[in-house]
């Protein structure tokens, strides 16, 4: 198994974890919610971007290297 096959599930788990943390922070409210919910959603967007880049790299590698 090559590195990309390991990175895809790791990236998806990271996105899911950040999403769950952001939802938790949003529903907890108070000072914690105000300071972390928006930051967590920004982290989710970055994690999704990285996950998409990994998926695109995997598709490119599969086309060029079989």
Buried (B, 14 or more C-beta within 10 A) or exposed (E): EEEBEEBBEEBBEBBEBBBEBBBBBBEEEEEEBEEBBEEBBEBBEEBBEBBEEBBEEBEEEEEEEE
